[in-house]
Amino acid sequence: MSSAQIKLEKRGHTAILTMSNPPANTWTKETLTALKEQVEALNADKDIFALVLTGEGEKFFSAGADLNVFASGDKGVAAQMSQVFGAAFETLSDFRGVSIAAINGFAMGGGLEVALACDIRIAEEQAQMALPEAKVGLLPCAGGTQNLALLVGEGWAKRMILCGERIKADKAHSIGLIEEVVGSGESLDKALALAEQVGEQSPVAVSYCKTLIQQGRHGDIRSALPLERELFVKLFDTQDQTEGVNAFLEKRKAKWVNG
Ligand SMILES: C/C=C/C(=O)SCCNC(=O)CCNC(=O)[C@H](O)C(C)(C)COP(=O)(O)OP(=O)(O)OC[C@H]1O[C@@H](n2cnc3c(N)ncnc32)[C@H](O)[C@@H]1OP(=O)(O)O
């Protein structure tokens, strides 16, 4: 199910979602709803283990919310948009497989927040990132104030959010905002290679591990540690558990059924 503004391509066990809303791949109610629906459909597709999110064109990953939407100063629009942003990006965060942002250009505001909702971020050397909402009298309402600080610490999060500092890919890498910098035009290939690596792991085990990491992030270690033990045992209800161990012992590649 492809949509005009969030294009979908499947390659093996990986889905590529391309934000396509020229000129700057901005977010509107429609593009956010399309993203949410695409991720929900991928979540239900047992053959998909990873998704890669990128932007169409060479200049923009995404410049964030379409600022035309907020020009009238309508509070009802603000309430609706913040809900739609939250629903879309939380659905992405909760994707059962691994999500990888291939940042191919400017990632600004909600364009960086969507990358923060992914599990892994790879950026091209020319990419630039910012949460510049306050510069236009707004604030990051799609997870940015929380997720950025969790990744890079409060100091850099404050520089980026309170001072509006825009950073380049090499700086983003040095502060831990992205995991890798690649050459211009190479982010999609790199993300696909990582997604292929994901496909070598048991998808159920990956999904449980992700749940546990999220639990540690949003909850506390006292509830995450017993859950770790519980999900470890629960893996033994799956075919993939016996398949994984026996494939190793028989010196062959595992064939996952995602169950
Ligand atoms: C909860 C979430 C909230 C938010 O996300 S609020 C929005 C946060 N994002 C921003 O503030 C970024 C705004 N954009 C920019 O600052 C600049 O762009 C860039 C620095 C990223 C690039 O600058 P340059 O290279 O000079 O390109 P250009 O001419 O500004 O952009 C090309 C076309 O794209 C339109 N555009 C860019 N960003 C947005 C946007 N966020 N909303 C609406 N339009 C946007 C421009 O206006 C222009 O259009 P035309 O060619 O018709 O003049």
The ligand as an SDF file (V2000), in Angstrom:
LIG
                    3D

 53 55  0  0  0  0  0  0  0  0999 V2000
    6.2970   19.6590   15.7240 C   0  0  0  0  0  0  0  0  0  0  0  0
    7.0850   20.0990   14.5790 C   0  0  0  0  0  0  0  0  0  0  0  0
    7.2450   21.4380   14.3020 C   0  0  0  0  0  0  0  0  0  0  0  0
    8.0860   21.8390   13.1570 C   0  0  0  0  0  0  0  0  0  0  0  0
    8.6500   21.0080   12.4920 O   0  0  0  0  0  0  0  0  0  0  0  0
    8.1770   23.5000   12.7990 S   0  0  0  0  0  0  0  0  0  0  0  0
    9.1970   23.5890   11.3690 C   0  0  0  0  0  0  0  0  0  0  0  0
   10.6270   23.4210   11.7060 C   0  0  0  0  0  0  0  0  0  0  0  0
   11.4270   23.5160   10.5020 N   0  0  0  0  0  0  0  0  0  0  0  0
   11.9920   24.6610   10.1030 C   0  0  0  0  0  0  0  0  0  0  0  0
   11.8870   25.6990   10.7490 O   0  0  0  0  0  0  0  0  0  0  0  0
   12.8100   24.6020    8.8170 C   0  0  0  0  0  0  0  0  0  0  0  0
   12.3940   25.6900    7.8680 C   0  0  0  0  0  0  0  0  0  0  0  0
   13.2290   25.6530    6.6850 N   0  0  0  0  0  0  0  0  0  0  0  0
   14.4500   26.2370    6.6340 C   0  0  0  0  0  0  0  0  0  0  0  0
   14.9260   26.7970    7.6030 O   0  0  0  0  0  0  0  0  0  0  0  0
   15.1710   26.1970    5.3250 C   0  0  0  0  0  0  0  0  0  0  0  0
   14.3030   25.7420    4.3300 O   0  0  0  0  0  0  0  0  0  0  0  0
   16.4300   25.2900    5.3000 C   0  0  0  0  0  0  0  0  0  0  0  0
   17.5160   25.8910    6.2310 C   0  0  0  0  0  0  0  0  0  0  0  0
   16.1220   23.8760    5.7590 C   0  0  0  0  0  0  0  0  0  0  0  0
   16.9880   25.2620    3.8620 C   0  0  0  0  0  0  0  0  0  0  0  0
   17.1820   26.5860    3.4150 O   0  0  0  0  0  0  0  0  0  0  0  0
   17.3560   26.9000    1.8430 P   0  0  0  0  0  0  0  0  0  0  0  0
   18.4520   26.0520    1.2980 O   0  0  0  0  0  0  0  0  0  0  0  0
   17.5190   28.3630    1.7230 O   0  0  0  0  0  0  0  0  0  0  0  0
   15.9990   26.3970    1.1690 O   0  0  0  0  0  0  0  0  0  0  0  0
   14.5950   27.1560    1.1680 P   0  0  0  0  0  0  0  0  0  0  0  0
   14.5520   28.0610   -0.0140 O   0  0  0  0  0  0  0  0  0  0  0  0
   14.3200   27.7560    2.4900 O   0  0  0  0  0  0  0  0  0  0  0  0
   13.5720   25.9280    1.0080 O   0  0  0  0  0  0  0  0  0  0  0  0
   13.1410   25.4320   -0.2360 C   0  0  0  0  0  0  0  0  0  0  0  0
   11.6310   25.5830   -0.3090 C   0  0  0  0  0  0  0  0  0  0  0  0
   11.0760   24.7880    0.7440 O   0  0  0  0  0  0  0  0  0  0  0  0
   10.2100   25.6170    1.5200 C   0  0  0  0  0  0  0  0  0  0  0  0
   10.2560   25.1400    2.9200 N   0  0  0  0  0  0  0  0  0  0  0  0
   11.3280   24.7370    3.6200 C   0  0  0  0  0  0  0  0  0  0  0  0
   10.9960   24.3830    4.8370 N   0  0  0  0  0  0  0  0  0  0  0  0
    9.6610   24.5580    4.9350 C   0  0  0  0  0  0  0  0  0  0  0  0
    8.7150   24.3470    5.9870 C   0  0  0  0  0  0  0  0  0  0  0  0
    9.0830   23.8170    7.1760 N   0  0  0  0  0  0  0  0  0  0  0  0
    7.4310   24.6380    5.7380 N   0  0  0  0  0  0  0  0  0  0  0  0
    7.0370   25.1200    4.5440 C   0  0  0  0  0  0  0  0  0  0  0  0
    7.8810   25.3340    3.5160 N   0  0  0  0  0  0  0  0  0  0  0  0
    9.1840   25.0470    3.7150 C   0  0  0  0  0  0  0  0  0  0  0  0
   10.7790   27.0140    1.3930 C   0  0  0  0  0  0  0  0  0  0  0  0
    9.8140   27.9720    1.7090 O   0  0  0  0  0  0  0  0  0  0  0  0
   11.1610   27.0220   -0.0640 C   0  0  0  0  0  0  0  0  0  0  0  0
    9.9690   27.1850   -0.8390 O   0  0  0  0  0  0  0  0  0  0  0  0
    9.9690   28.1280   -2.1210 P   0  0  0  0  0  0  0  0  0  0  0  0
   10.9380   27.4890   -3.0800 O   0  0  0  0  0  0  0  0  0  0  0  0
    8.5630   28.1020   -2.6190 O   0  0  0  0  0  0  0  0  0  0  0  0
   10.4550   29.4760   -1.6890 O   0  0  0  0  0  0  0  0  0  0  0  0
  1  2  1  0
  2  3  2  0
  3  4  1  0
  4  5  2  0
  4  6  1  0
  6  7  1  0
  7  8  1  0
  8  9  1  0
  9 10  1  0
 10 11  2  0
 10 12  1  0
 12 13  1  0
 13 14  1  0
 14 15  1  0
 15 16  2  0
 15 17  1  0
 17 18  1  0
 17 19  1  0
 19 20  1  0
 19 21  1  0
 19 22  1  0
 22 23  1  0
 23 24  1  0
 24 25  2  0
 24 26  1  0
 24 27  1  0
 27 28  1  0
 28 29  2  0
 28 30  1  0
 28 31  1  0
 31 32  1  0
 32 33  1  0
 33 34  1  0
 33 48  1  0
 34 35  1  0
 35 36  1  0
 35 46  1  0
 36 37  1  0
 36 45  1  0
 37 38  2  0
 38 39  1  0
 39 40  1  0
 39 45  2  0
 40 41  1  0
 40 42  2  0
 42 43  1  0
 43 44  2  0
 44 45  1  0
 46 47  1  0
 46 48  1  0
 48 49  1  0
 49 50  1  0
 50 51  2  0
 50 52  1  0
 50 53  1  0
M  END
$$$$
